Amino acid sequence: MEFTFLGTSAGTPTKSRNVTGLALSHGGPKRWYLIDCGEGTQHQLLRTRHSVMQLQAIFITHIHGDHTFGLPGLLTSASMLGRTEPLVLVAPRPVKTFVEAAIGNSDSNLNFELRFVDSEADNFHWEDEALTVTATPLSHRVSCRAFALTEKKLERQLLRDKLEADGIEAGPAWGRIQQGHDAILDDGRLVRCEDYTRIARKPRKVIVAGDNDRPELLREACSDIDVLVHEATYTQEVSDRVGPWPQHSSAAQVARFADSAGVPNLVLTHFSSRYQFSPNAYPHIGEIESEARGIYRGNLFLARDFASYALGKDLILRISE
């Protein structure tokens, strides 16, 4: 699993950071998914290896503009570039209304089917060949979700000793059952995949949360995750000064929750545009990092635009080259 940040700024972009967008790759060299699509996301994609032609699905956490304003442009560009394959849009219902209004009132059209899936439906569940996706309600000014993405089709390990002990010689049947299928031998015996293979590791699972001022709402969902991507819009001092109305989390809140929940890898993003990366700037993004590191004892990253991270089969998150 690998994901690339297309924007890490909250509310408004800065000279060095766009608003929210994240590309997640899994299930093949070109198979990828988009989570949130702030204004300018399609332009950010031009600086990555991702193409709208191979995009499998778009997931929108909530209706706010810094998470959705890039959708109409991205979709119509995909159509003009020649996309004809259907595309799944998983989002709250107001997002569907917004997209249809923007396309319908701009003399635009799509040459592919946009398949809408309501992310707020009871018992929401979506899957394709590579991933299973569930959603957890969050606390924000509008209805908002966190998406948990879990990989499917884990590689199987042959139980060679058992195969040989049962007189099943190496051959095409071994390859078939290792790929997850049952096989019939020349003598008519049925070789069941489940009897002669095992899955040697747990599926990787990543949660990407939308805006949320109560990280503890994710406790149950985080019980078996490997990576949590969560907003940290402010430091606690700034959050206290701003007040509760924006309904965003501070770095301290997220770090405290992630540490108590035993989250092994934490990526913070969605930083207020006031925070800068320049060495002598104030306020500096380092204040967010320092606050989180003082609490969280796991593997911590502060996302940057175009930074890529890979979650290996060893379940350790690393910066991807």
N, C-alpha and C positions, 0 to 999 in steps of 0.2 A: 504494500500500500504506500502510495506517495501522494502528498498534497502540496500545492503551490498557492501562496497567498497573492491574490490579485489586487487587494486593497486592505489596508489595516487602520484606516482613519474613521473616527466616529462622526457622524453628522455631516461634516463638510470635508472636502479633500484639502490637502496641503501641497506644496510644491514637490514634495518627495513621497507622499502617500495618497493613494486613491481611497475612495469609500469602499464598503465591504464587498468582497468576492473571494471565493476559494475554489480552486480546481482540485478534485480528487481523482487519482488514477488507480484503477484496479481491474483485473480480469483480462488483460491483454495490453500490448504495446501502445495502442491508440485509444483504448476504451477509457472514457473519463466522464466525470459528473461535475456539475457546477452547483455550488451552494451559495445562494444570494448573488445579486447582480446589480450592484450600485451603478450609478451613472459613470460611463467611461469604461465599463468592464470589457466591452469588445475591443477597445483600443489597447487595454492592458494585455489582452490575450495575444495580440500581435507580437508581443515581446516574449512569448512562450512557445513551446512546441505543440500546444493544443489547438485543434481546429474545430470549428463549429460543425464540420461535416461528421466528425466522430463522437460528438457529444451525445451521451445516452439519455440523460435526464437532468432537469434543473429542479433544485429544491430551494424554496423561499421560506425563510423563518418567520417573516412578518411583513406587513404592508408598507412600513416606513420607507420613504424615498431613498435613503442611503443604502437600502437593501434591494430596491426594485426599479429605480428609474432607468437602469440600463437595459431592462428586458425588451421593450419594444424595438429598440435599435438593434440589439443582438439578434432577435428573431427575424426581423426583416432583412438584415444583412445575410443571415444564413440562407434565406430564400433566394436573394439575389445572387448568391454564390453558387446556387444550383442544388441546394439540399432538397431532396424529395422524401427521405425516410421520415417516418413519424417521430415526434419528439415528445417526451413526457414532461409535464410541468406539475410538480407537487407543491401546492401552495394553499394558503387560505383563500376562500372564495372571493374576497375583495380584489385579490391580485388578478384573478381571471377577468373580472369586470374592468379593471384598469387596463389590462393588455388589450382586450377586445375594443375598448373605447379608443385607445391610442392608435391602434392599427386602422380601425374603422373610420376615424376622423382625420386621417392623414393621407388618404388615397393610397393606402398600402394594402398588401395582401401577402399571404403565406402560401407557398407552393407545396407545403407539406402539412400533414395533420398534426395539430397540437393537442395532445391528449392530456386533459386536465384531471388531476387527482386531488381530492380535498384532503389536505393534511390535518384538518380539524375534525374529520369524521370519527365517530366512535370506533374504537379498536382499529385505528389506522395501521395498515401494514402494506408495504410495497416491496416487491423483489423482482430481480431479473436473473440472468444466468450467473452473475458475479457477486451480487450483494443482496442482503436483506436489510430493509430500512424500517425503523419504528420511530415514533415521536413522543416527546414528553412536554406537556404544557409548562410554560415558564411564567414569570411575573414581570410584566412590562405595561406600558400605557395602552397598548393594543394587544390583542391575542398574538401570542408568540410561541414558537416551538423550538426544541432542540432535536436534532436528528441523530439517531444512533445507526451507524452503518457497519454491518457485520459481514465478513467475507464468507462466501460459499465455496463448495467444490474443493475442499482441501485435498492435497495429494495423499494417496494411499500407499502404505508400506506393505509389501508382500510378506506373508508368513511363510518363508521358503521351507523351513524345516517341516512345517505341517503339510505343505503341498507334497514334498518329497515322501514324507511318511505315509501319505494316503495314495501314493503311486501316481501322482499327477506330475508328469515330466514337464520340464521347461519347454515352452513353445508359445504359439499364438494365444492359448488360453490364459497364460500368465499375464500377457500384455493387456488382454481384455479386462480381466478382473482388477488389474491395477488401475485401470481407467474408470472403475466404478460400475462395471457391467457384469452380469452373470455370464457364464460360458457353458457350452455343451461340448463334451469331449467326443472323440471318434467312436468310443464305445457306448455312447448314449448317456453317460453320467452328467448330471447337472452340477456345475461348480458355482456355488453362490459366492458372490463378492464379499459379503459380510462375514463369511466363514473363514476366508483365507487372506484377508487384509485387515489392517488397522490404521487408524488415523493417529499419527504420533504427536500431534500438537493441537492446541486450542485455536479456534478461529480468531483472527485479529478483529478488534472492534474499536471504532473511533466515534466519539460524540462531538458534534459541532453544534454549539449552542447559539441561539439568537440572543437578543438583548434581554437582560435578566438581572433583577436586583435581589434575587433570593437563590443563590447557588445551591442551597440545601434541597431545593426541589428536585435536584438531580441525584440524590443519594441512592435511591433504589436502582436507577438506570446505570449508575457508576459502579455498581458492585462487581462487575466483571470486565470493565473496559481497560484498554491499554493506553489510550490517549484522550484527553479532554481539551477541546479548543473552546475557550470561553472569553468573553469580553472582560476587560479591565479598563474601563473608561477613565478612571481617575485614581489618584492616591486617596487614602482615607481622609487626609486633611482637606483636600479639595472637595471630595464628596460631601463632607460635613458642611463645608461652606456653601456649596451649590444647593444642598437640600434634597429632599426625597423625590421631588416632582419628576425629574428625568427618568427615574427608575432604572439606574445603571449600577453595576457593581464596581467596587473599588478593588485594587490589587490585593489588599489585605483580606477582604471578604472571600475572594476566590481562592487565594492561597490557603486560608484557614480551612475552607471546606475541602479542598483537594487533599490537603495533608490529613485531615481527620478521616476522609473516605478512602485513603490509601491509593489514590490515583498515581500510577507510576510515572506518567509523562504528562506534563501540563504545558499548553501553549496559550499565551495571553495575546489578545488582539483587540481591535476596536478602541484604539486610544484616542482620547480627546485631541482635537487639532491643536490645542495649546502646547502639547508636548512635542519637543523637537529633538533631532539627532545630532545637530551641530555641537561640537565639543564645548563651546562656551555659552550655549543657549540656555535660557531659563524661561519656563520650567523645562527640564531635560527629561528625556524618556528613561534615563537611568534611575530616576526617582521611583518609577513604577517597578522596575526590576529590583531595586534595593528593598522596597517594601515587601515584595513577594518572596524574595530569597531569605528574608529574615524570619519567615514563617514556614514556608513550604520546603520539605526536605527531599523531594523527588527530583526528577529530571525536568528542568524548567527552561522554556524558550520564550523570548519575546519576538513575535512575528514581525517580519519586515516585508514590504512589497517585493514580490518576485523571489522571495526565499522559498526553497523547497525542502521538505522533510520526508524522510522515508522511515516507515515502520517495518523493520525486518521481521523475519520469522522467529527471531529470538525475543521479540516484543520490546526491543529497545528502539527509541526514536532517535534518529540522527539527522543532521543537516545533510541534504543530498547535494552532491556536486553537479 
